[in-house]
Amino acid sequence: MGSSASPGSPETLAGLLERTGYFADVGVATAAFLALRMRRPLFCEGEPGTGKTALAVALAEGLGLPLIRLQCHEGIDAAQALYEWDFPRQLLHLRALEAAGDGALDVDAAERSLYTERFLLARPLLRALTSAPCVLLVDEIDRADDEFEAFLLELLDENAVTIPEFGEVRARTPPLVVLTSNRTREVHDALKRRCLYHWLEHPDLAREVAILRGRLPGIGDRLAGQIAEAVRRLRGLELLKPPGVAESLDWGRALLALGRDELDAASAAATLGAVLKYSEDLDRARFGLDTLLR
């Protein structure tokens, strides 16, 4: 990576991230710095909304690198993540060859011309290998199947892939890989062993206030502090979906849009839908609204 992508210390990296609006604590900054310095994937686990995905986005922005994102889901396979051949264009190409040859076709030459970069549709993993240096975000790996996890393991080991009809594609510079998991299932030890690991917690009160102040121009210290404190108390309730930092920011945006400069019972009740997304959670929060805002 270039000099702009090589911060000299975790503190320097934390400063780069802060300029993008991501306020990393010492643990996060150190883990990300070591991933860069050691050229190892960084595996981030934690509750939804703790800033795992946002870390990869901030790293790309702060380091001046392209961000390539692979969103995992149940049933994802290598074709969706790596590459596909553009069959419609290949078919048109064959027809053009037949027309140019008045119906005669050199089969071997035609086949060789079909499997070239011209007809290769690069999906996120292949783009990461060919675009490096870059940040590759493999988001919510816990939602993928075991078979895909094993496939990903091989690719991370080699920073290369062999396409049978095309040959080997190898990254000249390994991408900075950030894998995230909400721990809906346990990811295999074989994958974790190849990564640096960090568990992300929700930010403490002071850091959440700093995030609100940094990301929401115009928000006052009082309102930012009230939101951060109320969200901290919400996380202490037995909710189906405790709010993350994204919900804190949405709550702040909603209150600012209404022209509020403080969080009182009326404004909280009117805007709870910005921070809680289940009716059961809304009912529980409204029942304890006085405690939430004390």
GIQUI-V69672 format. One record per backbone hydrogen bond with DSSP energy under -1.0 kcal/mol. NH is the residue of the N-H (numbers start at 1). CO is the residue of the C=O. If there is no record, write none. Layout:
nh=NH co=CO
nh=NH co=CO
This chain:
nh=5 co=2
nh=6 co=3
nh=13 co=9
nh=14 co=10
nh=15 co=11
nh=16 co=12
nh=17 co=13
nh=18 co=14
nh=19 co=15
nh=20 co=17
nh=21 co=18
nh=22 co=17
nh=24 co=22
nh=29 co=25
nh=30 co=26
nh=31 co=27
nh=32 co=28
nh=33 co=29
nh=34 co=30
nh=35 co=31
nh=36 co=32
nh=37 co=33
nh=38 co=34
nh=40 co=35
nh=42 co=177
nh=43 co=196
nh=44 co=179
nh=45 co=198
nh=46 co=181
nh=50 co=47
nh=55 co=51
nh=56 co=52
nh=57 co=53
nh=58 co=54
nh=59 co=55
nh=60 co=56
nh=61 co=57
nh=62 co=58
nh=63 co=59
nh=65 co=60
nh=68 co=135
nh=70 co=137
nh=72 co=139
nh=76 co=73
nh=81 co=77
nh=82 co=78
nh=84 co=121
nh=86 co=119
nh=87 co=85
nh=90 co=86
nh=91 co=87
nh=92 co=88
nh=93 co=89
nh=94 co=90
nh=95 co=91
nh=96 co=92
nh=97 co=93
nh=98 co=94
nh=99 co=95
nh=100 co=96
nh=101 co=97
nh=102 co=99
nh=103 co=98
nh=104 co=101
nh=107 co=105
nh=110 co=106
nh=111 co=107
nh=112 co=108
nh=113 co=109
nh=114 co=110
nh=115 co=111
nh=116 co=114
nh=119 co=116
nh=120 co=117
nh=121 co=84
nh=123 co=82
nh=125 co=81
nh=127 co=123
nh=128 co=124
nh=129 co=125
nh=130 co=126
nh=131 co=127
nh=132 co=128
nh=135 co=66
nh=136 co=176
nh=137 co=68
nh=138 co=178
nh=139 co=70
nh=141 co=180
nh=143 co=140
nh=144 co=141
nh=149 co=145
nh=150 co=146
nh=151 co=147
nh=152 co=148
nh=153 co=149
nh=154 co=150
nh=155 co=151
nh=156 co=152
nh=157 co=153
nh=158 co=154
nh=159 co=155
nh=161 co=169
nh=163 co=167
nh=166 co=163
nh=167 co=163
nh=169 co=161
nh=171 co=159
nh=176 co=134
nh=178 co=136
nh=179 co=42
nh=180 co=138
nh=181 co=44
nh=192 co=188
nh=193 co=189
nh=195 co=192
nh=196 co=41
nh=198 co=43
nh=200 co=45
nh=208 co=204
nh=209 co=205
nh=210 co=206
nh=211 co=207
nh=212 co=208
nh=213 co=209
nh=214 co=210
nh=215 co=211
nh=216 co=212
nh=219 co=216
nh=224 co=220
nh=225 co=221
nh=226 co=222
nh=227 co=223
nh=228 co=224
nh=229 co=225
nh=230 co=226
nh=231 co=227
nh=232 co=228
nh=233 co=229
nh=234 co=230
nh=235 co=231
nh=237 co=234
nh=239 co=237
nh=245 co=49
nh=248 co=244
nh=249 co=245
nh=250 co=246
nh=251 co=247
nh=252 co=248
nh=253 co=249
nh=254 co=250
nh=255 co=251
nh=256 co=252
nh=257 co=253
nh=258 co=254
nh=259 co=256
nh=260 co=255
nh=268 co=264
nh=269 co=265
nh=270 co=266
nh=271 co=267
nh=274 co=271
nh=275 co=272
nh=276 co=272
nh=282 co=278
nh=283 co=279
nh=284 co=280
nh=285 co=281
nh=286 co=282
nh=287 co=283
nh=288 co=284
nh=289 co=286
nh=292 co=288
nh=293 co=289
